[in-house]
Amino acid sequence: MGNDLFIWFIFLWTILLITLVSIGGYFMFRKFLKKLPKEDGKSILDWQDHYIQETLHLWSERDKAFLNELVEPVPEIFRDVAKGKIAGKIGEYALEENADRMTEELIIKGYIAATPKRDHKFLVKKLREKKVDISQYESYFQQ
């Protein structure tokens, strides 16, 4: 009887460890793929960092607070990664438009482009809470 319980414990423990290692490996592999250089010699993460550094001076404290409010629904463990990805996309748009400062439109447009469609409902909910008219951003949601 005791031997059977121990065997089941070892079996379940093995399944749990394999599952956790697989999940961790999946996320590590995704990070590895983002670090691989593309045709231009820079990786996705290199470009993201470049856009952030080039536009860092455009961010006011109010803009940073607005971005922080928008990413509140993201689980805390992923929030920094999400903010980096979103800020990189916002920076890319700011450079394309030769912006002299960050605007609410740039921040929302970058957020929409940087996040998967399934997460847009959280953005819409947050914008409605902040009394932001989302009708002007409908075209960005369709892209």
Backbone as CSV, one residue per row, in Angstrom:
resi,resn,N_x,N_y,N_z,CA_x,CA_y,CA_z,C_x,C_y,C_z
1,MET,0.821,-1.201,0.000,0.000,0.000,0.000,0.863,1.262,0.000
2,GLY,1.810,1.335,0.938,2.689,2.497,1.040,3.578,2.633,-0.172
3,ASN,3.988,1.491,-0.727,4.841,1.503,-1.906,4.088,2.053,-3.119
4,ASP,2.789,1.702,-3.242,1.970,2.201,-4.347,1.791,3.720,-4.273
5,LEU,1.576,4.239,-3.070,1.442,5.693,-2.899,2.724,6.413,-3.290
6,PHE,3.852,5.842,-2.920,5.131,6.458,-3.251,5.345,6.470,-4.767
7,ILE,4.992,5.397,-5.432,5.139,5.325,-6.886,4.237,6.367,-7.547
8,TRP,2.991,6.512,-7.077,2.091,7.523,-7.616,2.621,8.941,-7.363
9,PHE,3.170,9.149,-6.189,3.758,10.452,-5.873,4.898,10.774,-6.843
10,ILE,5.785,9.826,-7.060,6.909,10.032,-7.985,6.383,10.280,-9.396
11,PHE,5.389,9.521,-9.821,4.804,9.689,-11.150,4.213,11.088,-11.323
12,LEU,3.403,11.535,-10.373,2.786,12.866,-10.451,3.826,13.977,-10.352
13,TRP,4.827,13.780,-9.504,5.900,14.762,-9.372,6.659,14.899,-10.690
14,THR,6.909,13.774,-11.357,7.600,13.783,-12.656,6.775,14.531,-13.695
15,ILE,5.478,14.272,-13.750,4.590,14.968,-14.694,4.613,16.472,-14.419
16,LEU,4.529,16.871,-13.144,4.557,18.288,-12.778,5.870,18.940,-13.217
17,LEU,6.991,18.297,-12.949,8.283,18.865,-13.325,8.422,18.994,-14.838
18,ILE,8.021,17.969,-15.566,8.098,18.030,-17.034,7.232,19.167,-17.557
19,THR,6.040,19.331,-17.001,5.139,20.409,-17.422,5.759,21.778,-17.146
20,LEU,6.277,21.987,-15.943,6.862,23.290,-15.589,8.103,23.596,-16.419
21,VAL,8.945,22.603,-16.649,10.142,22.810,-17.476,9.739,23.116,-18.914
22,SER,8.702,22.464,-19.415,8.226,22.725,-20.777,7.704,24.148,-20.919
23,ILE,6.935,24.593,-19.944,6.409,25.963,-19.988,7.559,26.974,-19.943
24,GLY,8.485,26.766,-19.048,9.645,27.663,-18.968,10.468,27.633,-20.241
25,GLY,10.655,26.476,-20.804,11.406,26.342,-22.053,10.730,27.059,-23.201
26,TYR,9.419,26.991,-23.247,8.667,27.684,-24.292,8.940,29.188,-24.241
27,PHE,8.844,29.775,-23.050,9.068,31.216,-22.935,10.524,31.588,-23.191
28,MET,11.458,30.730,-22.783,12.867,30.998,-23.056,13.142,30.922,-24.553
29,PHE,12.529,29.968,-25.249,12.721,29.827,-26.682,12.165,31.031,-27.427
30,ARG,10.999,31.535,-26.988,10.434,32.738,-27.608,11.384,33.919,-27.449
31,LYS,11.960,34.076,-26.272,12.913,35.163,-26.024,14.143,34.985,-26.915
32,PHE,14.603,33.744,-27.052,15.752,33.446,-27.907,15.465,33.854,-29.356
33,LEU,14.280,33.536,-29.854,13.934,33.884,-31.231,13.892,35.397,-31.436
34,LYS,13.444,36.123,-30.412,13.399,37.579,-30.528,14.796,38.195,-30.502
35,LYS,15.766,37.478,-29.957,17.145,37.980,-29.886,17.943,37.682,-31.148
36,LEU,17.432,36.797,-32.019,18.142,36.467,-33.246,18.144,37.655,-34.199
37,PRO,19.301,37.975,-34.767,19.366,39.099,-35.710,18.552,38.819,-36.978
38,LYS,17.917,39.848,-37.495,17.167,39.760,-38.748,18.094,40.154,-39.896
39,GLU,17.525,40.371,-41.080,18.319,40.709,-42.265,19.164,41.963,-42.079
40,ASP,18.650,42.908,-41.302,19.360,44.179,-41.111,20.427,44.103,-40.017
41,GLY,20.582,42.943,-39.389,21.608,42.763,-38.364,21.142,43.050,-36.950
42,LYS,19.925,43.557,-36.803,19.381,43.850,-35.472,18.221,42.913,-35.179
43,SER,18.083,42.551,-33.929,16.979,41.684,-33.518,15.753,42.534,-33.186
44,ILE,14.645,41.855,-32.950,13.411,42.543,-32.553,13.645,43.330,-31.268
45,LEU,14.342,42.721,-30.312,14.604,43.403,-29.040,15.580,44.562,-29.211
46,ASP,16.544,44.428,-30.139,17.463,45.547,-30.411,16.686,46.751,-30.949
47,TRP,15.781,46.511,-31.891,14.977,47.599,-32.445,14.078,48.214,-31.376
48,GLN,13.496,47.361,-30.550,12.640,47.857,-29.471,13.435,48.793,-28.567
49,ASP,14.624,48.377,-28.155,15.473,49.222,-27.305,15.877,50.507,-28.024
50,HIS,16.162,50.400,-29.315,16.543,51.571,-30.112,15.416,52.602,-30.112
51,TYR,14.190,52.150,-30.390,13.053,53.082,-30.426,12.805,53.720,-29.063
52,ILE,12.975,52.953,-28.014,12.776,53.507,-26.667,13.829,54.571,-26.373
53,GLN,15.092,54.265,-26.656,16.174,55.214,-26.378,16.052,56.490,-27.211
54,GLU,15.662,56.347,-28.463,15.545,57.516,-29.350,14.396,58.442,-28.969
55,THR,13.396,57.908,-28.286,12.221,58.722,-27.963,12.059,58.968,-26.466
56,LEU,13.036,58.583,-25.689,12.941,58.727,-24.234,12.684,60.176,-23.817
57,HIS,13.282,61.123,-24.527,13.126,62.536,-24.179,11.721,63.074,-24.491
58,LEU,10.940,62.344,-25.260,9.602,62.800,-25.625,8.556,62.491,-24.554
59,TRP,8.894,61.611,-23.614,7.930,61.168,-22.608,7.879,62.140,-21.434
60,SER,6.686,62.621,-21.131,6.503,63.417,-19.920,6.059,62.473,-18.802
61,GLU,6.053,62.962,-17.596,5.601,62.141,-16.464,4.132,61.751,-16.638
62,ARG,3.350,62.655,-17.196,1.932,62.383,-17.440,1.770,61.238,-18.450
63,ASP,2.598,61.248,-19.502,2.540,60.195,-20.513,2.936,58.847,-19.922
64,LYS,3.968,58.841,-19.097,4.405,57.596,-18.453,3.318,57.060,-17.526
65,ALA,2.677,57.963,-16.795,1.598,57.551,-15.898,0.425,56.983,-16.693
66,PHE,0.133,57.598,-17.849,-0.951,57.112,-18.704,-0.646,55.696,-19.200
67,LEU,0.576,55.463,-19.651,0.968,54.122,-20.106,0.886,53.124,-18.955
68,ASN,1.340,53.533,-17.769,1.258,52.637,-16.607,-0.184,52.272,-16.283
69,GLU,-1.091,53.232,-16.423,-2.504,52.940,-16.177,-3.055,51.965,-17.206
70,LEU,-2.630,52.120,-18.458,-3.138,51.245,-19.505,-2.676,49.800,-19.330
71,VAL,-1.478,49.598,-18.788,-0.968,48.226,-18.634,-1.321,47.602,-17.292
72,GLU,-2.106,48.291,-16.479,-2.522,47.729,-15.188,-3.209,46.367,-15.302
73,PRO,-4.041,46.117,-16.340,-4.687,44.796,-16.425,-3.714,43.645,-16.708
74,VAL,-2.525,43.955,-17.187,-1.534,42.909,-17.469,-1.038,42.354,-16.134
75,PRO,-0.959,41.024,-16.009,-0.442,40.457,-14.756,0.940,41.019,-14.430
76,GLU,1.174,41.280,-13.165,2.391,41.971,-12.735,3.665,41.294,-13.207
77,ILE,3.667,39.990,-13.271,4.870,39.260,-13.673,5.261,39.564,-15.129
78,PHE,4.282,39.905,-15.972,4.544,40.194,-17.385,4.514,41.691,-17.699
79,ARG,4.200,42.505,-16.720,3.958,43.930,-16.968,5.172,44.666,-17.531
80,ASP,6.359,44.414,-16.999,7.550,45.113,-17.495,7.850,44.758,-18.945
81,VAL,7.704,43.486,-19.273,7.929,43.051,-20.653,6.903,43.701,-21.578
82,ALA,5.648,43.719,-21.150,4.582,44.325,-21.949,4.838,45.817,-22.143
83,LYS,5.229,46.505,-21.069,5.500,47.948,-21.181,6.645,48.211,-22.149
84,GLY,7.671,47.369,-22.100,8.798,47.543,-23.018,8.382,47.371,-24.462
85,LYS,7.600,46.335,-24.721,7.142,46.077,-26.095,6.244,47.220,-26.582
86,ILE,5.335,47.662,-25.719,4.411,48.734,-26.089,5.166,50.048,-26.272
87,ALA,6.077,50.366,-25.361,6.858,51.609,-25.471,7.715,51.596,-26.734
88,GLY,8.243,50.439,-27.101,9.017,50.332,-28.339,8.169,50.636,-29.556
89,LYS,6.958,50.112,-29.590,6.062,50.362,-30.727,5.630,51.822,-30.755
90,ILE,5.364,52.393,-29.584,5.006,53.818,-29.511,6.176,54.661,-30.024
91,GLY,7.382,54.309,-29.600,8.573,55.028,-30.068,8.747,54.924,-31.575
92,GLU,8.476,53.747,-32.123,8.570,53.571,-33.580,7.608,54.511,-34.296
93,TYR,6.364,54.564,-33.822,5.387,55.464,-34.429,5.783,56.924,-34.254
94,ALA,6.317,57.267,-33.094,6.728,58.657,-32.844,7.840,59.072,-33.804
95,LEU,8.786,58.173,-34.040,9.866,58.494,-34.981,9.352,58.586,-36.409
96,GLU,8.430,57.688,-36.790,7.851,57.742,-38.142,7.128,59.052,-38.390
97,GLU,6.458,59.553,-37.358,5.675,60.782,-37.497,6.473,62.032,-37.141
98,ASN,7.743,61.865,-36.806,8.592,62.989,-36.386,7.936,63.797,-35.269
99,ALA,7.396,63.102,-34.300,6.693,63.756,-33.191,7.688,64.513,-32.316
100,ASP,7.233,65.662,-31.796,8.086,66.426,-30.888,7.733,66.156,-29.431
101,ARG,6.658,65.381,-29.216,6.260,64.939,-27.880,5.310,63.760,-28.047
102,MET,5.140,63.029,-26.967,4.188,61.913,-26.990,2.779,62.472,-26.880
103,THR,1.873,61.849,-27.579,0.471,62.242,-27.505,-0.348,61.031,-27.073
104,GLU,-1.548,61.302,-26.617,-2.452,60.221,-26.224,-2.714,59.302,-27.411
105,GLU,-2.851,59.896,-28.602,-3.104,59.099,-29.799,-1.942,58.152,-30.093
106,LEU,-0.706,58.650,-29.998,0.462,57.798,-30.224,0.521,56.646,-29.224
107,ILE,0.235,56.951,-27.986,0.301,55.931,-26.933,-0.755,54.857,-27.176
108,ILE,-1.971,55.267,-27.486,-3.044,54.298,-27.715,-2.786,53.518,-28.998
109,LYS,-2.358,54.192,-30.046,-2.062,53.531,-31.314,-0.947,52.488,-31.122
110,GLY,0.102,52.850,-30.397,1.191,51.920,-30.124,0.753,50.749,-29.274
111,TYR,-0.104,51.022,-28.297,-0.613,49.954,-27.433,-1.398,48.944,-28.266
112,ILE,-2.267,49.444,-29.140,-3.084,48.566,-29.973,-2.199,47.714,-30.879
113,ALA,-1.195,48.326,-31.498,-0.337,47.604,-32.434,0.554,46.578,-31.738
114,ALA,0.937,46.846,-30.499,1.880,45.984,-29.794,1.223,44.826,-29.058
115,THR,-0.089,44.866,-28.922,-0.762,43.815,-28.156,-1.630,42.958,-29.073
116,PRO,-1.821,41.697,-28.698,-2.690,40.831,-29.502,-4.150,41.275,-29.416
117,LYS,-4.913,40.950,-30.447,-6.317,41.372,-30.504,-7.118,40.916,-29.290
118,ARG,-6.784,39.757,-28.742,-7.558,39.246,-27.602,-7.423,40.142,-26.367
119,ASP,-6.376,40.971,-26.307,-6.164,41.861,-25.169,-6.768,43.248,-25.373
120,HIS,-7.294,43.514,-26.550,-7.829,44.848,-26.823,-9.049,45.173,-25.975
121,LYS,-9.783,44.142,-25.552,-10.974,44.406,-24.724,-10.580,45.056,-23.398
122,PHE,-9.399,44.702,-22.877,-8.934,45.324,-21.635,-8.599,46.795,-21.859
123,LEU,-8.006,47.085,-23.011,-7.695,48.473,-23.342,-8.971,49.285,-23.490
124,VAL,-9.938,48.737,-24.201,-11.209,49.450,-24.397,-11.868,49.732,-23.055
125,LYS,-11.871,48.748,-22.190,-12.475,48.926,-20.859,-11.748,50.027,-20.082
126,LYS,-10.410,50.012,-20.129,-9.621,51.011,-19.398,-9.844,52.407,-19.977
127,LEU,-9.923,52.510,-21.306,-10.154,53.821,-21.927,-11.540,54.363,-21.583
128,ARG,-12.514,53.478,-21.519,-13.859,53.918,-21.129,-13.876,54.393,-19.687
129,GLU,-13.124,53.707,-18.818,-13.021,54.149,-17.421,-12.416,55.544,-17.337
130,LYS,-11.465,55.828,-18.223,-10.793,57.127,-18.218,-11.554,58.172,-19.038
131,LYS,-12.738,57.787,-19.543,-13.594,58.690,-20.316,-12.910,59.173,-21.604
132,VAL,-12.184,58.262,-22.262,-11.535,58.569,-23.537,-12.448,58.094,-24.653
133,ASP,-12.680,58.951,-25.645,-13.517,58.603,-26.789,-12.753,57.628,-27.685
134,ILE,-13.227,56.386,-27.748,-12.499,55.371,-28.521,-12.921,55.329,-29.982
135,SER,-13.917,56.095,-30.362,-14.389,56.052,-31.748,-13.282,56.456,-32.732
136,GLN,-12.413,57.365,-32.324,-11.333,57.795,-33.223,-10.242,56.735,-33.390
137,TYR,-10.262,55.690,-32.554,-9.253,54.642,-32.621,-9.780,53.348,-33.242
138,GLU,-11.048,53.356,-33.680,-11.661,52.150,-34.245,-10.860,51.600,-35.421
139,SER,-10.319,52.458,-36.263,-9.568,51.985,-37.431,-8.302,51.230,-37.012
140,TYR,-7.701,51.613,-35.895,-6.505,50.916,-35.423,-6.835,49.514,-34.930
141,PHE,-8.021,49.331,-34.374,-8.421,48.011,-33.894,-8.637,47.042,-35.044
142,GLN,-8.945,47.543,-36.225,-9.228,46.693,-37.385,-7.953,46.196,-38.067
143,GLN,-6.826,46.802,-37.801,-5.577,46.435,-38.490,-5.014,45.129,-38.028
